Amino acid sequence: MEANGKDDLKKPLLQDDDAVAVNVVQLSYNRNKKIRTLLFKVSGITCASCSNSIESALGKLKGIESASVSALQGQAVVKYVPELISATMIKEAVEDTGFLVDEFPEQDIAICRIRIKGMACTSCSESVERALSMIDGVKKAVVGLSLEEAKVHFDPNVTSTSRIIVAVEDAGFGADIISSGSDLNKVHFKLEGINSPDDFTAIQCSLDALEGVNTAEIDQQEHRVTISYEPDIIGPRTLMQCIQESGHESSTYRASLFIPPRQREIEKEHEIHTYRSLFLWSCLFSVPIFVFAMVLPMLPPYGNWLEYKVFNMLTVGILLKWILCTPVQFVIGRRFYAGSYHALRRISANMDVLIALGTNAAYFYSVYIMIKALTSNPFEGQDFFETSPMLISFILLGKYLEVLAKGKTSDALAKLTELAPETAYLLTLDGAGNIISETEISTQLIQKNDVLKIVPGAKVPVDGIVINGHSYVNESMITGEARPVSKMPGDKVIGGTVNENGCVLIKATHIGSETALSQMVQLVEAAQLARAPVQKLADQISRFFVPTVVLTAVVTWLGWFIPGQLGVYPSSWIPKGMNVFELALQFGISVLVVACPCTLGLATPTAIMVATGKGASQGVLIKGGNALEKAHKVKLVAFDKTGTLTVGKPTVVSAVLFSNISMKDFCDVTISAEANSEHPIAKAVVDHAKKLRLKHGAENEYHLEIEDFEVHTGAGVSGKVGERKILVGNRRLMHAFNIPVSNEVVNYSSEHEHLARTCVLVAVDEKIAGAFAVSDPVKPDAARVVSFLHSMDITSVMVTGDNWATARAIASEVGIQMVFAEMDPLGKADKIKELQLKGTPVAMVGDGINDSPALVAADVGMAIGAGTDVAIEAADVVLIKSNLEDVVTALDLSRKTMSRIRLNYVWALGYNVLGMPVAAGVLFPFTGIRLPPWLAGACMAASSISVVCSSLLLQSYKKPLNSRVN
C-alpha cells in the first residue's frame, strides 16, 4: 500500500457506498428538540473574514444552534433544528453571501441497521420488507434472512428509528437497533464522581457545547455516557478531557473507557441456549411418550399395565400420554402458535403455520379419541398423542443445530472484526520531533494525526502513514498476501496487520469507521444483505408454497379417506388398530410437516454469506450476490494497462532534446505543465525532470505556474507557461494541435514503444522540444493469470489509452491476443458495450479514475485495491491488493458459489418434490412404506441443516493460484 500523495491521506482507503453527510441524532435527555449536524464544503474562502461573514449570516437564521466555518479546510459544520429550518435553506443562505457550496447532500437520507428476531423463512423476510416499505418516509429497505438484519434508508424528517422498530414488531417480529447513521463513530465512557442530577446536567451541557459532537446520551442509572462524534473535528480523548474538566471545586468527575458487550454474540448465545433448553424440556416429556406408545406395547408383559382401564375404555396409557403431551403442545410449542398468528394476521403463511396445523390435527384428534374412550364403553380407536411432542422435539433439535451452523457462516466476518489490537503506544513529540513521553492507551482512544509506536510483533492499531523507521509488515490477514511488505517513511499501513521485525512510528490517518478494516466489514455486511437475482426463484415459490402444501394435505386426506370408505382399496392396507379416517389423517399430517420452505429460503443467502466472508479473508471484496451471480457468467476479461497489467510505478529511462532549448528550461516547462496531473506517468516525468533540473544547474525547486491549463483526456495536457504555449502528451495530442512530428521524433518514439515504453512528447510554441521515454514493468504474475484465465475458457483483452506499439508489446509479453489502444475513458466504456453486444458477459479490471466509466459499463467491474477511491466506488469487486491472481480468485469463487447455490436448490426442491409424495403415501400400496408424522418432522428438520452445512463447505475454498512466497 504505497503513499499516493498528501490528499489521499484525507480519504478512506475504501469508500462506504452508503456514507451520507447528514446524521440522525436522537433526543438528548435534557432537551425537547432534535439537533442534526450538517457538514459541507464551501469554496471561495480566502481569509478569516470570509468565514466570519458566513458564520454571521447563518447565525441570524432561526433554528441554527451553531455554525463553524474553517477557512483553512474550506469546510462548514452547522448544527440545526430540522423542525425550524431545512438543510436546503442553510445552503441557500451560504450561497446568498457569495460563496459556492460543494459536496452538499442531495436530500436528508439516514440509514439504520436493525436486528430482526424470529425470521424462519423467505416468507418472513418478505413480510418484514413489506412492513418497512409501507412506512411513510422509508425510501429503501433490504432484509437479509441469513444475517437476520435489515438495512433501512429513510427520511428522518418524516419518520424515525422508533417508528421503524414499531412497524417490525407489529409484523410479529422482534427488532433492535444495531446502528443508525450517527453510530459509525461512537464512544462509551463510565462516569465516576457523580453525586447528584446536577452533575449529569453539567456533563451534558459541556458535551453539547463541543463542536463535532452529534449526540451525547447519558444513562443515569448505570453512570454511563454514549457519545457520537465527527472524527475529522474531535476525538475520544478530547471528549474524555471535556468530561473531566466540566467538574468544579466541590465535584471532580472521572471518565474511563467502557466497551459494551457485543450484542450480536450475546443474542446468538441466547438463541442457542433457548433452543437447547426448549429441546431438552421437550425431550423430558417426549421420550416417556415414545416409550409408552412405541416401546412398551412391544415388550409384554412390561407394557401390560398401560392397558389397565381407568374408566370405560380410557386406559392408563392414553391418560399418561395426554398429561405428558399437553405441556409440549401448548407451553413448549407456543412459539409456533405465535408465529402462525402473526403470519396469518399479515395475510401470509410460513413454516409455523404448517407445524401448528399438523400438531393441532394430531393433538385434537387424539383428545377426541380420549373423550370417546372416556364416555363410550364399546368404542375403540387409536390416538396420536406421540405425534405432536415428537414432531416438536425434532423441529426444535433441527432449529438448534441450524442456529449453531448458521453462526459459523459469519466466522470469517467475525475474524475480521477481531484483527484490531486492544491497545497502542501513543507518543508525544516536541517541536523538533523528539519523543517526550510514551503512553499505552486503548485503540478506541486514538485520534487522527496521533503518532503511534509499532514494536516488532505488534499489530498496527489503525490506518496510517510511516513517518520514521523501516520494517516488514505481514498483511496476509487483510489482503491474503503471504509475503511481508516493506514499509518505509511515506508508505501506508493498514490497521490489523502485523509488524514483523523493525520498530516504526506512524501517524494515524484513518480511525473508527474510516479504517480499511471497518470499511471491509461494512462492505461485506452490505454484500451479505444484498439479494442475489437467483434468489428470486425462492421468493416466487415461497409465496405459494404454504397454501399449496395445505391444499395438498387436504387432498391427501380426502384421497385416502373417501376411497377407503367406499372400499376402493382393500382393508388389509389399513394397519392394525387403525381405521380409514386415522390412516388418512396420518398421511395428511405427514404432508403438512414434511414440507420445508426454510430450505428454499436458506439456499442462497447462507452460501453468499460464507462466500463473501471467505472472499474478504482472501483479499477479495465482493459487493453482494448480484456481483457473484454476474461474475460466474464472465467469458471475457478486459484489462487496463497502467497499474493493472503493469506495476503502476513508471520510471523515466530516457530524456532527449529535439530543439535548441536548454535542458533546464525544458525541465521547467515540463514540471509546470505536469505538476497538476494525477496520472502515474505524469508524476514519473515530474520526478525525473526535477532531478535533471538540479543536475543542470538549478539552485531551487521553484517553477512557474501554468495558465489556461487543460486536460485532453487520453492524450495529455496543454497550457501557457509565461508567454510560451506548452503541450505535453502523446503523438495524438501533437496531431490534434497540428504540431509537426519529424522523422527523428518518430524514430525515437517507435524505438522505445517497441520496447513496451511510453513516449511523452513536449512541445513548446508549436514545436516539439524534447521527449521522455517511460517504462512501467509488467507485473510478474500477469502472464500466469492470463494463461489460467484461458484454461477457464475466459478470453483476455487489453483496453488502454496508451499508444498501439507500447500496448502491443505489453500484450505480447503477457499473452493477450486482442488489444484496443489509444482510447479515452468514454472510449473504453463504449468498447466494453460493443463487446457486450456480441452476447459475451464482460469483466473490466482497472485502477484509475479514467477506468471508472468502463468499470460501470462492464457486467462486473473489478478495482485494484491500491487504485483510486473513485474506481473502487464504481466496481462490483474490490481486489484489496494489487495482485492480479485475485482476478482468478474472484471469478473462481463466484463459480464455486453459484455451483453450491444450485446444489442447494436441487437438494431443497428435490427434497420437497420427493418428500411430499412419500409422505402422502404414494409408495404405501406397493411397498408398505409409510412416513409417520414424527419421522416426517425429523426429515424436515434435517433438510434445513443439510442446506446450511452444504453452504459451510465453501469455508474450505482454496485459491486456484497461490502467490509465490520469496
Secondary structure, DSSP 8 states (H G I E B T S, - for coil): -----GGGGGS-SS--TT--S-B-----TT-SS--EEEEEEEE---SHHHHHHHHHHHHTSTTEEEEEEETTTTEEEEEE-TTT--HHHHHHHHHHTT-EEES--SS--EEEEEEEES--SHHHHHHHHHHHHTSTTEEEEEEETTTTEEEEEE-TTT--HHHHHHHHHHTT-EEEEEEEGGGSSEEEEEEES--SHHHHHHHHHHHHTSTTEEEEEEETTTTEEEEEE-TTT--HHHHHHHHHHT-BTTB--EEEE-----HHHHHHHHHHHHHHHHHHHHHHHHHHHHIIIIIGGGSTTTTGGGG-EEETTEEHHHHHHHHHHHHIIIIITHHHHHHHHHHHHTT---HHHHHHHHHHHHHHHHHHHHHHHHH-SS------TTHHHHHHHHHHHHHHHHHHHHHHHTHHHHHHHT-S-SEEEEEEE-TTS-EEEEEEEEGGG--TT-EEEE-TT-B--SEEEEEE--EEEE-HHHH---S-EEE-TT-EE-TT-EE-SS-EEEEEEE-GGGSHHHHHHHHHHHHHHS--GGGHHHHHHHHHHHHHHHHHHHHHHHHHHHHHHHT-S-GGGS-TT--HHHHHHHHHHHHHHH--HHHHHHHHHHHHHHHHHHHHHTTEEE--HHHHHHHTT--EEEE-IIIIIB-S--EEEEEEE-SS--HHHHHHHHHHHHTT---HHHHHHHHHHHHHHHHTT--S------EEEEEETTTEEEEEETTEEEEEE-HHHHHHTT----HHHHHHHHHHHTTTEEEEEEEESSSEEEEEEEE--B-TTHHHHHHHHHHTT-EEEEE-SS-HHHHHHHHHHHT--EEE-S--HHHHHHHHHHHHTTT--EEEEE-SGGGHHHHHHSSEEEEETTS-HHHHHH-SEEESSS-THHHHHHHHHHHHHHHHHHHHHHHHHHHHHHHHHHHTTSSHHHH-----HHHHHHHHHHHHHHHHHHHHGGGG---SS-----
